[in-house]
Amino acid sequence: MNTNTKYLGLDLKSPIIVGSCGLTADVDKMVEMEAAGAGAVVVKSIFEEQIIHDIKRNTHMVAPTDSYGDSYEYIAQHVADDSLNKHFAMIKEAKSRLTIPVIGSINCFSYENWLTYAIRFQEAGCDALELNMAILPYETSLSSDDVERTFTQIINTLRKSVSIPISIKVGTYFTDMAKQMQQLSWMGIQGVTMFNKSVQVDIDIENETLKNASFLSNPDELHNTLRWVAILSKKMRCDISASTGVYSADDVVKLLLAGANSVQVVSCLYKNGVDALREMNDGLCQWMERKGYESIDRFRGKLAVQPNDKASVAMRTQFMKYFADIV
């Protein structure tokens, strides 16, 4: 069976790619992923907050003028450059050892660093760039218009500054998800990843403190991704990479039928190991053979909401079938 496909204009031998995570900060591990059938890897994100943390740790967390005076800026820049250089050296090594596409990932909060890091990723040889735009509506002063302007500003600037394909990774915190995603796809980006995994918060009731819940997704979370991929895949002008809750070959098939161009896995690899990639690819091939599909293009999007159909009607029909036994 031919599982070759295209994502962000890149040739992939499999639609199953490894999303940004701690596993993709290790070149040896990425080599294992390629051997197990990964179509591409998204390297671990550069987090702007991590760079700032490194600066504070290396300057003993003092205020700029407390001990270093005018030299603080120089020291801070040196620490930041050292952290970045290690990251980009890892990417260059990955590019030299892998034959599959290597996609960079950025997660920032300041406008300037989106641009700075994007250029560095391109110079390091990345085949594409995924912008992890985890802009969450924590502040009451932040409106949906503010979020839209931030997306627009960052995307427009980076499109003018780098030549490699750009994808954005988004969360589910949109009041008008369908409209917003379609409008973003009109801005000349090559892809959207649905969805990023926001921090899950829990409470330690004995110590009365906040704590992090598990960062891993679970299979039940697939259904939300499946819904939005099916609604939007025929109405976007860019590719869709489906993420969150992908644990089996069946999940991959479902997302491809809904119209995804690629499928990202992370949590499954943490729980089941890199060999899960091989099992997913084998399962995909077995399903295609059983159904008589010689290529992914023969069935991709078969169950997506069609361009002229109203998604509300399609989803309402499914709702009625489930709850009212209408057939």
Secondary structure, DSSP 8 states (H G I E B T S, - for coil): -B--EEETTEEES-SEEE-SSGGGG-HHHHHHHHHTT-S-EE---EEHHHHHHHHHHHTTT--HHHHSGGGHHHHHHHHHHHHHHHHHHHHHHHHHH-SS-EEEEEE-SSHHHHHHHHHHHHHHT-SEEEEE-------TT--HHHHHHHHHHHHHHHHHH--S-EEEEE-S--TTHHHHHHHHHTTT-SEEEE------EEEETTTTEEEE---S--GGGHHHHHHHHHHHTTT-SSEEEE-SS--SHHHHHHHHHHT-SEEEESHHHHHH-THHHHHHHHHHHHHHHHHT-SBGGGTTTTTS--TTS-HHHHHHHHHHHHHH---
